[in-house]
Amino acid sequence: MPQLPDLSAFGSILQFFVACIGAYLFAVWIAMIVWTFRDARSRSRDIFTQALSVALVVVFNLPGLLLYLILRPRETLAEKYERELAGEAMLQDIEERQVCPVCHHKVSPDFLVCPNCHTKLHKKCDHCGRVLNLKWNVCPYCGETQGTPVVGRAITTPPAPPAVRLPQRQPTTLPSPETPKALPSSPAQAESQP
């Protein structure tokens, strides 16, 4: 009867490969748990949500990770903070945009009067001449007390348009004919004149 080959060496090699694959799968499982914990912590401050997310991966392994990926919040807390910060910056830009309070045309911060509707926007300091807010009664630059603050629309008349000089016409001189005779006003006067 033929001798069967010795498979004990093959069995030990097979056990080694199974142990390596098992160790690899265990390491992947631990990595999924750690990744889930870190990701849940970066997306939520709620400890219960973090613990539930990790428990899904611990108990259900890869299907638990897939379920967590479906249910997790879309953005991290840092992304949410940056989005809110950008929104606040946009609102601040809109609020700081210099426009006339009456006609809403864009004005420069140093304009005293709106060039479109002639609304008084700022005033000049009586002492140093710097541009001041209408509500201020003290100049922050020189410390001088100003008149009473004026709030509201000051009615100003628009400047007169520049005078246009029309070319002057030269009087035309026509040759004078003989002095015309006066027409009689009635037929009786006409007969009496030769």
SVG drawing of the C-alpha trace seen along z (x, -y; Angstrom):
<svg xmlns="http://www.w3.org/2000/svg" viewBox="-65 -166 71 168">
<polyline fill="none" stroke="black" stroke-width="0.4" points="0.0,0.0 1.3,-3.4 2.4,-5.7 0.4,-9.0 2.6,-12.1 3.1,-13.7 0.6,-16.6 1.6,-17.7 3.9,-20.4 1.0,-21.6 -1.3,-21.7 1.2,-23.9 1.5,-26.3 -2.2,-26.4 -2.6,-27.2 0.0,-30.0 -1.9,-31.6 -5.2,-31.3 -3.6,-33.0 -2.2,-35.8 -5.6,-36.3 -7.4,-36.3 -4.9,-38.8 -5.3,-41.0 -9.2,-40.9 -8.9,-41.6 -6.7,-44.6 -9.1,-45.8 -12.0,-45.4 -10.1,-47.4 -9.2,-50.1 -12.9,-50.4 -13.8,-50.8 -11.1,-53.5 -12.0,-55.3 -15.7,-55.2 -15.0,-56.7 -12.9,-59.5 -15.3,-60.3 -18.3,-60.3 -16.4,-62.5 -15.6,-65.0 -19.2,-65.1 -21.2,-65.2 -20.7,-66.3 -23.4,-64.0 -21.7,-61.1 -24.7,-58.8 -24.4,-59.2 -20.7,-58.5 -21.2,-55.4 -24.0,-54.1 -21.9,-54.5 -19.0,-52.6 -21.4,-49.9 -22.8,-49.4 -19.3,-48.6 -18.3,-46.5 -21.4,-44.3 -22.1,-44.2 -18.6,-44.8 -18.6,-45.8 -22.5,-46.0 -22.4,-48.2 -19.8,-50.5 -22.0,-50.8 -25.0,-51.6 -23.0,-54.3 -21.9,-55.8 -25.5,-56.1 -26.7,-57.6 -23.8,-59.9 -24.1,-63.7 -23.1,-65.1 -20.5,-67.6 -18.0,-67.7 -18.2,-70.2 -15.2,-72.0 -16.9,-72.3 -20.1,-73.4 -18.2,-76.1 -16.4,-77.3 -19.7,-77.5 -21.3,-79.5 -18.3,-81.7 -18.4,-82.4 -22.1,-83.2 -21.5,-85.6 -18.7,-87.3 -21.0,-87.7 -23.7,-89.3 -21.1,-91.6 -20.0,-92.6 -23.6,-93.4 -24.1,-95.4 -20.9,-97.4 -21.5,-98.1 -21.7,-101.9 -25.0,-102.9 -27.2,-106.0 -30.0,-105.3 -32.6,-107.1 -31.9,-106.1 -29.6,-103.0 -27.0,-104.1 -23.4,-103.2 -21.5,-106.0 -18.0,-106.4 -17.3,-106.5 -16.0,-110.0 -18.9,-111.5 -20.7,-114.3 -23.7,-114.3 -25.2,-111.6 -24.5,-112.7 -27.7,-111.1 -30.4,-112.4 -28.5,-115.0 -29.1,-113.4 -26.7,-114.6 -24.6,-111.6 -21.8,-113.0 -20.7,-116.4 -17.3,-118.1 -15.8,-118.8 -16.0,-122.5 -12.4,-122.5 -10.3,-120.1 -12.5,-119.6 -12.5,-115.7 -15.6,-113.8 -17.8,-112.8 -21.0,-110.8 -24.1,-112.8 -25.0,-111.4 -21.6,-112.4 -21.6,-115.5 -17.8,-115.2 -15.1,-114.9 -13.0,-111.7 -10.0,-113.2 -9.6,-116.5 -12.0,-116.3 -14.0,-119.4 -17.7,-119.5 -19.9,-119.7 -23.3,-121.2 -26.4,-119.2 -26.4,-115.9 -28.5,-116.0 -30.3,-112.8 -32.4,-112.5 -32.6,-113.9 -31.3,-117.4 -33.0,-119.0 -30.5,-120.6 -31.1,-122.3 -29.3,-120.8 -26.6,-123.0 -27.7,-125.2 -26.8,-123.9 -23.8,-125.7 -24.8,-128.7 -24.7,-127.9 -23.6,-130.9 -25.6,-131.0 -23.9,-132.7 -25.2,-136.2 -26.9,-137.0 -25.7,-140.0 -28.5,-142.3 -29.1,-142.0 -29.3,-145.3 -31.5,-145.3 -31.4,-148.1 -34.1,-150.5 -36.7,-151.2 -38.3,-154.5 -40.4,-155.4 -43.7,-153.8 -46.7,-155.9 -49.2,-155.6 -52.3,-153.9 -55.5,-155.8 -57.7,-154.4 -61.0,-155.4 -62.1,-155.9 -62.8,-159.6 -59.2,-160.2 -58.1,-158.4 -60.0,-160.8 -58.6,-163.8 -55.0,-162.8 -53.6,-163.6"/>
</svg>
